[in-house]
Amino acid sequence: MPKLSIIVITYNEEENIKDCLESAKWADEIIIVDSNSKDNTVEITRTYTDKIFTTEDNSYSSKRNLAIDKAGGDWIMWLDADERITGNLKNEILETINSPDAKSEAYLINRKSFFINKFINHCGWYPDYGLRLFRKSTGIKFDSARVHEKAVLSGKAEKLHSEIQHYTDLTFEHYISKLNSYTTKSALDLYDKGKKGSVIDIIFRPVFTFIKMYFLKLGVLDGYTGLVLCTLSYIHVFVKYSKLYFLTKNQ
């Protein structure tokens, strides 16, 4: 029977990691790549796996690629520490990888995100398909982006029907605490691609982001939480392009 490895990267995830690994413990192996967590993350993970690797590299893509290299399964699924595999998804994954008539060597899985007090159904956050499950033999690796890294596939991937549950920012404060780090990394990614921030970007891109998420992507239907999410996304884009502007000017 084909073996499945689930890979998870961690850094100070003691509040999330137990629920994550509980949802993944049915896999043949769990691979953890940790960035020297200062809390109890590693101690908690040891109750689920002994395949824990530590790295000084804080690049998400590098850590995921290391986890792929360490995985011994025929199939690999990647999961974030704040994500959960539902029972329906578990059953669908097992049926897929054990089927002799599997349609593909890579599969997209939808993700539904919980933001502050509810699951978001619109705002461009849902549906949210990503390449999550693939045969190790495909040689799939992650790109070099600092944030929002993606698994790179040259061929076509099929979609599974079941979903991952994503418990992202459970409080307003948590979103704000990530804002500085994420906008800096995003600005650096844009700068590395040769993008140059401008006053026009700073003024109009945040406005377009809000209009797209709240009106075009029907964030208005997510109620007050949708309004908060779209407004915070406006701020995120404003800060990101402001940082890119100053990166460009400083050079």
C-alpha positions as a Markdown table, in Angstrom:
| # | Residue | x | y | z |
|---|---|---|---|---|
| 1 | Met | 0.0 | 0.0 | 0.0 |
| 2 | Pro | 1.3 | 3.5 | -0.7 |
| 3 | Lys | 2.6 | 5.4 | 2.3 |
| 4 | Leu | 1.7 | 9.0 | 3.1 |
| 5 | Ser | 3.9 | 11.6 | 4.8 |
| 6 | Ile | 2.4 | 14.8 | 6.2 |
| 7 | Ile | 4.9 | 17.6 | 6.6 |
| 8 | Val | 4.5 | 20.6 | 8.9 |
| 9 | Ile | 6.8 | 23.5 | 9.6 |
| 10 | Thr | 6.7 | 25.2 | 13.0 |
| 11 | Tyr | 7.9 | 28.1 | 15.0 |
| 12 | Asn | 6.4 | 28.9 | 18.4 |
| 13 | Glu | 3.1 | 27.1 | 17.6 |
| 14 | Glu | 2.3 | 25.6 | 21.0 |
| 15 | Glu | -1.2 | 27.0 | 20.8 |
| 16 | Asn | -1.9 | 25.3 | 17.4 |
| 17 | Ile | 0.3 | 22.3 | 16.9 |
| 18 | Lys | -1.6 | 19.7 | 19.1 |
| 19 | Asp | -4.9 | 20.1 | 17.2 |
| 20 | Cys | -3.1 | 20.1 | 13.9 |
| 21 | Leu | -1.2 | 16.9 | 14.6 |
| 22 | Glu | -4.3 | 15.2 | 16.1 |
| 23 | Ser | -6.0 | 15.7 | 12.8 |
| 24 | Ala | -2.9 | 14.2 | 11.0 |
| 25 | Lys | -1.9 | 11.3 | 13.2 |
| 26 | Trp | -3.5 | 8.7 | 10.9 |
| 27 | Ala | -0.7 | 9.3 | 8.3 |
| 28 | Asp | 2.1 | 6.8 | 8.0 |
| 29 | Glu | 4.6 | 9.5 | 9.2 |
| 30 | Ile | 4.7 | 13.1 | 10.2 |
| 31 | Ile | 7.7 | 15.2 | 9.4 |
| 32 | Ile | 8.3 | 18.4 | 11.5 |
| 33 | Val | 10.8 | 21.1 | 10.5 |
| 34 | Asp | 11.2 | 23.6 | 13.3 |
| 35 | Ser | 13.0 | 26.9 | 13.4 |
| 36 | Asn | 14.2 | 26.7 | 17.0 |
| 37 | Ser | 10.9 | 27.4 | 18.7 |
| 38 | Lys | 11.2 | 29.1 | 22.1 |
| 39 | Asp | 8.0 | 27.6 | 23.5 |
| 40 | Asn | 6.7 | 24.1 | 24.0 |
| 41 | Thr | 6.1 | 23.3 | 20.3 |
| 42 | Val | 8.8 | 20.7 | 20.0 |
| 43 | Glu | 7.9 | 19.0 | 23.2 |
| 44 | Ile | 4.3 | 18.7 | 22.0 |
| 45 | Thr | 5.3 | 17.3 | 18.6 |
| 46 | Arg | 7.4 | 14.6 | 20.2 |
| 47 | Thr | 4.2 | 12.9 | 21.4 |
| 48 | Tyr | 3.2 | 12.5 | 17.7 |
| 49 | Thr | 6.5 | 11.9 | 15.9 |
| 50 | Asp | 10.2 | 11.5 | 16.4 |
| 51 | Lys | 11.0 | 12.9 | 12.9 |
| 52 | Ile | 11.7 | 16.4 | 14.0 |
| 53 | Phe | 14.4 | 18.5 | 12.2 |
| 54 | Thr | 15.7 | 21.9 | 13.3 |
| 55 | Thr | 16.9 | 24.5 | 10.9 |
| 56 | Glu | 18.3 | 28.1 | 11.2 |
| 57 | Asp | 16.8 | 29.0 | 7.8 |
| 58 | Asn | 13.6 | 31.0 | 8.3 |
| 59 | Ser | 12.5 | 30.8 | 4.7 |
| 60 | Tyr | 9.1 | 29.0 | 4.5 |
| 61 | Ser | 9.9 | 27.5 | 1.1 |
| 62 | Ser | 13.4 | 26.2 | 2.3 |
| 63 | Lys | 11.8 | 24.6 | 5.3 |
| 64 | Arg | 9.1 | 22.9 | 3.3 |
| 65 | Asn | 11.7 | 21.7 | 0.8 |
| 66 | Leu | 13.7 | 20.2 | 3.6 |
| 67 | Ala | 10.7 | 18.4 | 4.9 |
| 68 | Ile | 10.0 | 16.9 | 1.5 |
| 69 | Asp | 13.6 | 15.7 | 1.3 |
| 70 | Lys | 13.2 | 14.0 | 4.7 |
| 71 | Ala | 9.9 | 12.4 | 3.9 |
| 72 | Gly | 9.9 | 8.7 | 3.2 |
| 73 | Gly | 6.3 | 8.3 | 1.9 |
| 74 | Asp | 5.2 | 7.7 | -1.6 |
| 75 | Trp | 2.8 | 10.6 | -1.2 |
| 76 | Ile | 3.3 | 13.9 | 0.5 |
| 77 | Met | 0.8 | 16.3 | 2.0 |
| 78 | Trp | 1.8 | 19.7 | 3.4 |
| 79 | Leu | -0.1 | 21.3 | 6.3 |
| 80 | Asp | 0.4 | 24.5 | 8.3 |
| 81 | Ala | 0.3 | 24.4 | 12.1 |
| 82 | Asp | -2.9 | 26.4 | 12.2 |
| 83 | Glu | -4.7 | 24.0 | 9.8 |
| 84 | Arg | -6.8 | 20.9 | 10.4 |
| 85 | Ile | -7.7 | 17.9 | 8.3 |
| 86 | Thr | -11.4 | 17.1 | 8.5 |
| 87 | Gly | -12.7 | 13.5 | 8.7 |
| 88 | Asn | -14.1 | 13.8 | 5.2 |
| 89 | Leu | -10.8 | 15.0 | 3.8 |
| 90 | Lys | -8.9 | 12.1 | 5.6 |
| 91 | Asn | -11.2 | 9.6 | 4.0 |
| 92 | Glu | -10.9 | 11.2 | 0.5 |
| 93 | Ile | -7.1 | 11.3 | 0.7 |
| 94 | Leu | -6.9 | 7.6 | 1.7 |
| 95 | Glu | -9.3 | 6.6 | -1.1 |
| 96 | Thr | -7.4 | 8.7 | -3.6 |
| 97 | Ile | -3.8 | 7.5 | -2.9 |
| 98 | Asn | -4.9 | 3.8 | -2.5 |
| 99 | Ser | -6.9 | 3.8 | -5.7 |
| 100 | Pro | -5.2 | 2.0 | -8.7 |
| 101 | Asp | -7.2 | 4.4 | -10.9 |
| 102 | Ala | -5.9 | 7.6 | -9.5 |
| 103 | Lys | -6.4 | 10.4 | -12.0 |
| 104 | Ser | -3.4 | 12.5 | -11.2 |
| 105 | Glu | -0.1 | 12.5 | -9.3 |
| 106 | Ala | -0.9 | 15.9 | -7.7 |
| 107 | Tyr | -4.1 | 17.2 | -6.1 |
| 108 | Leu | -5.5 | 20.6 | -5.2 |
| 109 | Ile | -7.3 | 20.9 | -1.8 |
| 110 | Asn | -9.7 | 23.7 | -0.9 |
| 111 | Arg | -9.2 | 25.6 | 2.4 |
| 112 | Lys | -11.8 | 27.4 | 4.5 |
| 113 | Ser | -10.4 | 30.0 | 6.9 |
| 114 | Phe | -11.7 | 31.0 | 10.3 |
| 115 | Phe | -11.1 | 34.7 | 10.9 |
| 116 | Ile | -11.7 | 36.2 | 14.4 |
| 117 | Asn | -15.2 | 34.7 | 15.0 |
| 118 | Lys | -16.4 | 32.9 | 11.9 |
| 119 | Phe | -15.5 | 31.0 | 8.8 |
| 120 | Ile | -15.1 | 33.3 | 5.8 |
| 121 | Asn | -17.2 | 32.4 | 2.7 |
| 122 | His | -16.3 | 35.2 | 0.4 |
| 123 | Cys | -13.7 | 38.1 | 0.3 |
| 124 | Gly | -11.6 | 36.1 | -2.2 |
| 125 | Trp | -10.6 | 33.9 | 0.7 |
| 126 | Tyr | -13.0 | 31.1 | -0.3 |
| 127 | Pro | -12.7 | 29.0 | -2.3 |
| 128 | Asp | -9.0 | 28.8 | -1.8 |
| 129 | Tyr | -7.5 | 25.9 | -3.7 |
| 130 | Gly | -3.8 | 25.0 | -3.4 |
| 131 | Leu | -1.5 | 22.2 | -4.4 |
| 132 | Arg | -1.3 | 20.1 | -1.2 |
| 133 | Leu | -1.1 | 16.4 | -2.0 |
| 134 | Phe | 1.4 | 14.9 | -4.5 |
| 135 | Arg | 3.6 | 11.9 | -5.2 |
| 136 | Lys | 7.1 | 12.4 | -4.0 |
| 137 | Ser | 8.3 | 11.0 | -7.3 |
| 138 | Thr | 7.0 | 14.1 | -9.1 |
| 139 | Gly | 10.0 | 16.1 | -7.6 |
| 140 | Ile | 7.7 | 19.0 | -6.7 |
| 141 | Lys | 9.5 | 21.7 | -4.7 |
| 142 | Phe | 8.4 | 25.1 | -3.4 |
| 143 | Asp | 9.3 | 28.4 | -5.0 |
| 144 | Ser | 11.6 | 30.9 | -3.3 |
| 145 | Ala | 9.0 | 33.4 | -2.1 |
| 146 | Arg | 9.4 | 34.7 | 1.5 |
| 147 | Val | 5.6 | 34.5 | 2.0 |
| 148 | His | 2.8 | 32.8 | 0.2 |
| 149 | Glu | 5.2 | 30.3 | -1.2 |
| 150 | Lys | 3.7 | 27.8 | -3.7 |
| 151 | Ala | 4.5 | 24.2 | -4.7 |
| 152 | Val | 5.6 | 24.3 | -8.3 |
| 153 | Leu | 4.0 | 21.8 | -10.7 |
| 154 | Ser | 4.6 | 21.6 | -14.4 |
| 155 | Gly | 1.6 | 19.4 | -15.2 |
| 156 | Lys | -2.0 | 19.4 | -14.3 |
| 157 | Ala | -3.5 | 18.7 | -10.8 |
| 158 | Glu | -7.0 | 17.4 | -10.0 |
| 159 | Lys | -9.2 | 18.8 | -7.3 |
| 160 | Leu | -10.4 | 16.9 | -4.2 |
| 161 | His | -13.9 | 17.7 | -2.8 |
| 162 | Ser | -13.2 | 17.9 | 0.9 |
| 163 | Glu | -11.6 | 20.9 | 2.7 |
| 164 | Ile | -8.8 | 21.9 | 5.1 |
| 165 | Gln | -10.0 | 24.0 | 8.0 |
| 166 | His | -7.7 | 27.0 | 8.6 |
| 167 | Tyr | -7.7 | 28.7 | 12.0 |
| 168 | Thr | -5.8 | 31.8 | 11.0 |
| 169 | Asp | -6.2 | 35.0 | 13.0 |
| 170 | Leu | -8.4 | 34.2 | 15.9 |
| 171 | Thr | -8.1 | 37.7 | 17.4 |
| 172 | Phe | -7.7 | 41.2 | 16.0 |
| 173 | Glu | -4.4 | 41.5 | 17.9 |
| 174 | His | -2.9 | 38.4 | 16.2 |
| 175 | Tyr | -3.5 | 39.9 | 12.7 |
| 176 | Ile | -1.8 | 43.1 | 13.7 |
| 177 | Ser | 1.1 | 41.3 | 15.3 |
| 178 | Lys | 1.9 | 39.6 | 12.0 |
| 179 | Leu | 1.4 | 42.7 | 9.9 |
| 180 | Asn | 4.9 | 44.1 | 10.2 |
| 181 | Ser | 6.7 | 40.9 | 9.4 |
| 182 | Tyr | 4.4 | 39.8 | 6.5 |
| 183 | Thr | 4.4 | 43.2 | 4.8 |
| 184 | Thr | 8.2 | 43.4 | 5.0 |
| 185 | Lys | 8.7 | 40.0 | 3.5 |
| 186 | Ser | 6.1 | 40.7 | 0.8 |
| 187 | Ala | 7.8 | 44.0 | -0.1 |
| 188 | Leu | 11.2 | 42.3 | -0.3 |
| 189 | Asp | 9.7 | 39.7 | -2.6 |
| 190 | Leu | 8.3 | 42.4 | -4.9 |
| 191 | Tyr | 11.7 | 44.2 | -4.8 |
| 192 | Asp | 13.6 | 41.1 | -5.8 |
| 193 | Lys | 11.3 | 40.8 | -8.8 |
| 194 | Gly | 12.3 | 44.2 | -9.9 |
| 195 | Lys | 9.1 | 46.0 | -8.8 |
| 196 | Lys | 9.4 | 49.6 | -7.8 |
| 197 | Gly | 6.9 | 51.1 | -5.4 |
| 198 | Ser | 5.3 | 54.5 | -6.3 |
| 199 | Val | 2.9 | 56.9 | -4.8 |
| 200 | Ile | 0.3 | 55.7 | -7.3 |
| 201 | Asp | 0.7 | 52.2 | -5.9 |
| 202 | Ile | 0.4 | 53.4 | -2.4 |
| 203 | Ile | -2.8 | 55.3 | -3.1 |
| 204 | Phe | -4.7 | 53.1 | -5.5 |
| 205 | Arg | -3.7 | 49.5 | -4.8 |
| 206 | Pro | -5.2 | 49.5 | -1.3 |
| 207 | Val | -8.4 | 51.0 | -2.6 |
| 208 | Phe | -8.6 | 48.4 | -5.4 |
| 209 | Thr | -8.0 | 45.6 | -2.9 |
| 210 | Phe | -10.9 | 46.8 | -0.7 |
| 211 | Ile | -13.3 | 47.2 | -3.7 |
| 212 | Lys | -12.3 | 43.8 | -5.1 |
| 213 | Met | -12.7 | 41.9 | -1.7 |
| 214 | Tyr | -15.7 | 43.7 | -0.3 |
| 215 | Phe | -17.8 | 44.2 | -3.5 |
| 216 | Leu | -16.5 | 42.1 | -6.4 |
| 217 | Lys | -15.7 | 39.0 | -4.2 |
| 218 | Leu | -18.8 | 39.6 | -2.1 |
| 219 | Gly | -17.1 | 40.2 | 1.2 |
| 220 | Val | -20.2 | 42.3 | 2.1 |
| 221 | Leu | -22.0 | 38.9 | 2.6 |
| 222 | Asp | -19.6 | 38.0 | 5.4 |
| 223 | Gly | -21.1 | 40.7 | 7.6 |
| 224 | Tyr | -19.2 | 42.8 | 10.0 |
| 225 | Thr | -16.3 | 40.3 | 10.1 |
| 226 | Gly | -16.0 | 40.6 | 6.3 |
| 227 | Leu | -15.8 | 44.4 | 6.6 |
| 228 | Val | -13.1 | 44.1 | 9.2 |
| 229 | Leu | -11.1 | 41.6 | 7.0 |
| 230 | Cys | -11.4 | 43.8 | 3.9 |
| 231 | Thr | -10.3 | 46.9 | 5.8 |
| 232 | Leu | -7.3 | 45.2 | 7.4 |
| 233 | Ser | -6.4 | 43.9 | 3.9 |
| 234 | Tyr | -6.5 | 47.6 | 2.7 |
| 235 | Ile | -4.1 | 48.5 | 5.5 |
| 236 | His | -1.9 | 45.5 | 4.7 |
| 237 | Val | -1.5 | 46.5 | 1.0 |
| 238 | Phe | -0.9 | 50.1 | 2.0 |
| 239 | Val | 1.9 | 49.2 | 4.3 |
| 240 | Lys | 3.4 | 46.7 | 1.9 |
| 241 | Tyr | 3.7 | 49.2 | -1.0 |
| 242 | Ser | 4.9 | 51.9 | 1.3 |
| 243 | Lys | 7.7 | 49.7 | 2.4 |
| 244 | Leu | 8.5 | 48.8 | -1.3 |
| 245 | Tyr | 8.5 | 52.6 | -2.1 |
| 246 | Phe | 11.1 | 53.3 | 0.6 |
| 247 | Leu | 13.1 | 50.2 | -0.4 |
| 248 | Thr | 13.3 | 51.6 | -3.9 |
| 249 | Lys | 14.1 | 55.1 | -2.7 |
| 250 | Asn | 16.9 | 53.9 | -0.4 |
| 251 | Gln | 18.6 | 52.1 | -3.2 |
